Amino acid sequence: MGRTAVTKKAESTQFARQSYWYRLGQDLKRNRYIYIMVLPAVLYYVIFHYFPMYGLQIAFKDYSTAVGIWSSPWTGFNHFIEFFNGYYFWTLIRNTLLISIYELLFAFPAPILLALLLNEVRRMAFKRTIQTVTYLPHFISVVVVVGMIVDFTSKDGLVNQLIAFIGLEPVSFLQEAEWFRTIYVGSGIWQGIGWGSIIYLAAMANVQPQLYEAARMDGAGRFRQAIHVTIPGILPTIVILFILQMGNMMTIGYEKIILMYNPMTYETADVISTYVYRKGILEADFSYSAAVGLFNAVINFALLIGANAMSRKITDSSLW
């Protein structure tokens, strides 16, 4: 063993003997500017995402604003049991799952399809025009989007005028429960398809051009190149985004639904997040709404873990 090897082994042993906090201190000192840049993001998550978890304990208490969180009496799992045995439980689960499944079946593949089509466009002016037109709805406020939906689907709106033009009876879309999911998912696709395609277009830009050249030499046309080169090239990106989508399976934003639904469409429109809003904000039943929200978060966490494990087993791609 040479002198250099002995010296390296001694340095390695000395490094291993140094405490974790000493090495952390040295690293902080050496990379202090990088840590300063990271600090705002860390503070954001600590203050707005981790510190509020302190209030989750009210889900197991009969919370009263007069005595505070600590002094409120414990009730155990009573609020959870009340929700499971409640009249709305299965309706909320069904509506939440159905809307999420429809989004997974129709809204999730839509940006992939748009990106594949844009990737085949060779006229840059036309491609940029389509991209701009499809990106714009993403920047429109949810309130404005719902206002457009109400205007277009009203009795004398554009949609009903087109229906009347082909000789059919007008439909009160937002007054009939069976149309709610279609309108919700369809408007979501319109609003997010362009923005969602950006990630897939970026992934397509990293596909090796030699693969397309080899496919062309084998006689593959544009369609076969997309099937056998482009899609496998962006598959890891699709898998990662699919896992993230699964993690939000039970989380449907309440803002748009609250703006769109009414008592006549509760049967298909009421989801867990809107129920939590009504119980917590409108009825001031904080403990019960916290229990329902915690149940929703636990289900989402389990789905995320399951989807990640399944993806790692099937495709070797996973979040961790």
C-alpha positions in Angstrom: 0.0 0.0 0.0 1.5 3.3 -1.1 1.9 6.4 1.1 -0.8 8.2 -0.9 -3.3 5.4 -0.2 -2.5 5.4 3.5 -2.9 9.2 3.7 -6.4 9.0 1.9 -7.5 6.2 4.3 -6.5 8.3 7.3 -8.3 11.3 6.0 -11.4 9.2 5.3 -11.3 7.8 8.9 -10.9 11.3 10.3 -13.9 12.6 8.2 -16.0 9.7 9.4 -15.2 10.5 13.0 -16.3 14.1 12.6 -19.8 14.7 14.0 -22.7 15.3 11.7 -23.3 18.8 13.2 -19.6 19.7 12.6 -19.8 18.7 9.0 -23.1 20.5 8.6 -21.6 23.7 10.0 -18.7 23.4 7.6 -21.0 22.9 4.7 -23.2 25.9 5.8 -20.1 28.0 6.0 -18.7 26.9 2.7 -22.1 27.2 0.7 -23.7 30.0 2.7 -25.0 31.9 -0.3 -26.8 28.8 -1.7 -28.4 28.2 1.7 -29.5 31.9 1.8 -31.2 31.5 -1.6 -33.0 28.3 -0.4 -34.1 29.9 2.9 -37.3 31.7 1.6 -38.6 28.4 0.1 -37.9 26.5 3.4 -39.6 29.2 5.5 -42.6 29.2 3.2 -43.1 25.5 3.7 -42.5 25.6 7.4 -44.9 28.5 8.0 -47.7 27.7 5.6 -47.5 24.0 5.2 -46.0 22.4 8.3 -46.9 24.8 11.1 -50.7 24.6 10.3 -50.5 20.9 11.0 -50.6 21.8 14.6 -54.3 22.6 14.2 -55.1 19.1 12.9 -55.6 18.0 16.5 -59.0 19.7 16.5 -60.2 16.8 14.3 -60.0 14.7 17.5 -61.4 17.3 19.7 -64.7 19.2 20.3 -63.1 22.5 19.4 -64.4 25.7 20.9 -63.0 29.1 19.9 -63.8 30.3 23.4 -61.3 27.9 25.2 -58.8 27.4 22.4 -57.3 24.2 20.9 -55.4 23.0 24.0 -58.4 23.4 26.4 -61.0 21.9 24.1 -62.1 18.4 25.2 -60.9 15.3 23.3 -63.5 13.3 21.4 -61.3 10.6 19.8 -62.6 9.4 16.4 -66.2 10.5 17.0 -66.1 13.0 14.1 -64.7 10.4 11.7 -67.4 7.9 12.7 -70.1 10.5 12.4 -68.8 11.3 8.8 -68.6 7.6 7.8 -72.2 7.0 9.1 -73.5 10.3 7.7 -76.1 10.7 4.9 -73.7 12.4 2.5 -70.7 10.0 2.9 -71.2 7.7 -0.1 -72.5 10.5 -2.3 -69.4 12.6 -1.6 -67.1 9.6 -2.2 -68.9 8.7 -5.4 -68.9 12.3 -6.8 -65.2 12.9 -5.9 -64.0 9.6 -7.4 -66.1 9.9 -10.6 -64.9 13.5 -11.3 -61.3 12.4 -10.6 -61.6 9.3 -12.8 -63.1 11.4 -15.7 -60.2 13.8 -15.4 -57.8 10.9 -15.4 -59.4 9.4 -18.5 -60.0 12.6 -20.5 -58.1 15.6 -19.0 -54.8 13.8 -18.4 -54.2 12.4 -21.9 -55.4 15.7 -23.6 -52.1 17.6 -23.2 -50.1 14.6 -24.3 -52.2 14.4 -27.5 -51.9 18.1 -28.1 -48.1 17.9 -27.6 -47.8 15.0 -30.0 -49.7 16.9 -32.7 -47.7 20.1 -32.1 -44.5 18.1 -32.4 -45.5 17.1 -35.9 -46.2 20.6 -37.1 -43.4 22.0 -39.2 -44.7 25.5 -39.9 -43.4 27.4 -36.9 -45.8 30.4 -37.3 -48.8 28.1 -37.3 -47.4 26.1 -34.4 -46.7 29.2 -32.3 -50.2 30.5 -33.0 -51.8 27.3 -31.8 -49.6 27.3 -28.7 -50.6 30.9 -27.9 -54.3 30.2 -28.4 -54.2 27.1 -26.2 -52.1 28.7 -23.4 -54.3 31.7 -22.9 -57.2 30.0 -21.1 -54.8 29.0 -18.3 -54.4 32.6 -17.4 -58.1 33.3 -17.1 -59.5 33.6 -13.6 -61.7 30.7 -12.4 -64.5 33.3 -11.8 -64.3 34.5 -15.4 -64.2 31.0 -16.7 -67.4 30.1 -14.7 -69.0 33.3 -16.0 -68.3 32.3 -19.6 -69.7 28.8 -18.9 -72.9 30.3 -17.4 -73.2 32.7 -20.3 -72.6 30.0 -23.0 -74.9 27.4 -21.5 -77.8 29.6 -20.6 -81.1 29.3 -22.3 -80.3 31.9 -24.9 -76.5 31.2 -24.9 -74.3 30.2 -27.7 -74.6 26.4 -27.1 -78.3 26.4 -27.0 -78.5 28.6 -30.1 -76.4 26.0 -31.9 -78.6 23.2 -30.5 -81.7 25.1 -31.7 -80.1 25.6 -35.1 -80.0 21.8 -35.7 -83.6 21.4 -34.5 -83.1 20.2 -30.9 -84.7 21.4 -27.7 -82.6 23.8 -25.6 -81.1 22.4 -22.4 -80.7 24.0 -19.0 -77.2 22.6 -18.6 -76.3 24.1 -15.2 -79.8 23.2 -13.8 -79.6 19.5 -14.6 -77.4 17.2 -12.5 -76.4 14.8 -15.2 -74.6 17.6 -17.2 -72.4 18.9 -14.4 -69.5 16.4 -14.6 -69.3 16.8 -18.4 -69.2 20.6 -18.1 -66.7 20.6 -15.3 -64.3 18.2 -16.9 -64.7 19.7 -20.4 -64.1 23.2 -19.3 -61.0 22.0 -17.3 -59.6 20.4 -20.5 -60.1 23.7 -22.4 -58.4 25.7 -19.6 -55.4 23.4 -19.0 -54.7 21.6 -22.2 -52.2 24.1 -23.6 -50.4 24.8 -20.3 -50.1 21.1 -19.6 -48.6 20.4 -23.0 -45.5 22.5 -22.2 -43.9 19.8 -20.1 -44.4 17.2 -22.8 -43.1 19.4 -25.5 -40.0 20.0 -23.4 -39.6 16.3 -22.9 -39.9 15.7 -26.6 -37.1 18.2 -27.3 -34.8 15.8 -25.4 -35.5 12.8 -27.5 -32.4 11.9 -29.5 -32.7 12.9 -33.2 -30.7 9.7 -34.1 -33.6 7.6 -33.0 -35.9 9.4 -35.5 -33.2 8.9 -38.2 -33.0 5.2 -37.5 -36.8 4.9 -37.5 -36.9 6.6 -40.9 -34.2 4.3 -42.3 -36.4 1.4 -41.2 -39.3 2.8 -43.2 -41.3 4.2 -40.3 -43.7 7.1 -41.2 -44.6 10.0 -39.0 -47.3 8.1 -37.1 -45.0 5.1 -36.4 -42.2 7.5 -35.3 -44.6 9.1 -32.8 -45.7 5.6 -31.5 -42.3 4.0 -31.3 -39.9 6.9 -30.7 -41.7 9.9 -29.2 -44.0 8.3 -26.8 -41.3 5.9 -25.3 -39.0 9.0 -25.1 -41.5 10.9 -22.9 -42.8 7.9 -21.0 -40.9 8.7 -17.8 -42.4 12.2 -17.8 -45.9 10.8 -18.3 -45.4 8.3 -15.5 -44.2 11.0 -13.0 -47.1 13.3 -13.8 -49.5 10.4 -13.6 -48.3 9.5 -10.1 -48.7 13.2 -9.0 -52.2 13.1 -10.5 -53.0 10.0 -8.5 -51.8 11.7 -5.4 -54.5 14.4 -5.9 -57.2 11.9 -6.8 -59.4 12.8 -3.9 -58.6 16.5 -4.0 -60.8 18.5 -6.3 -60.6 22.2 -6.1 -63.7 23.6 -4.4 -63.6 27.1 -5.9 -64.9 26.2 -9.4 -67.5 23.8 -8.1 -68.8 26.3 -5.6 -69.2 28.8 -8.3 -70.9 26.3 -10.6 -73.2 24.2 -8.5 -76.6 24.8 -6.9 -79.0 22.7 -4.9 -80.4 21.1 -8.1 -77.0 19.7 -9.0 -75.8 18.7 -5.5 -76.5 15.0 -6.4 -73.5 15.0 -8.9 -71.6 18.1 -8.0 -71.1 18.0 -4.3 -67.5 16.7 -3.5 -65.5 16.3 -0.3 -63.8 19.7 -0.6 -67.1 21.6 -1.0 -68.6 19.7 1.9 -65.6 20.6 4.1 -66.1 24.3 3.0 -69.8 24.3 3.9 -69.3 22.5 7.3 -66.2 24.5 8.3 -66.8 28.0 6.9 -70.6 28.3 6.6 -71.7 26.2 9.6 -68.6 26.9 11.8 -68.3 23.1 12.6 -64.5 23.3 12.6 -63.7 19.9 14.3 -66.0 17.9 12.0 -64.7 19.6 8.8 -61.1 19.1 10.0 -61.8 15.4 10.4 -63.3 15.1 6.9 -60.3 17.0 5.5 -57.9 14.8 7.3 -59.6 11.7 6.0 -59.3 13.1 2.5 -55.6 13.8 2.9 -54.9 10.3 4.3 -56.6 8.7 1.3 -54.6 10.9 -1.1 -51.4 10.0 0.7 -52.2 6.3 0.4 -53.1 6.6 -3.3 -49.8 8.4 -3.9 -47.8 5.7 -2.1 -49.6 3.0 -4.0 -49.3 4.6 -7.4 -45.6 5.2 -6.8 -44.9 1.6 -5.8 -46.9 0.2 -8.7 -45.1 2.5 -11.2 -41.7 1.5 -9.8 -42.6 -2.2 -10.1 -44.1 -1.9 -13.7 -42.0 0.8 -15.4 -39.0 1.4 -13.1 -39.9 5.0 -13.0 -41.0 6.6 -9.7 -40.9 9.7 -7.6 -38.6 8.1 -5.0 
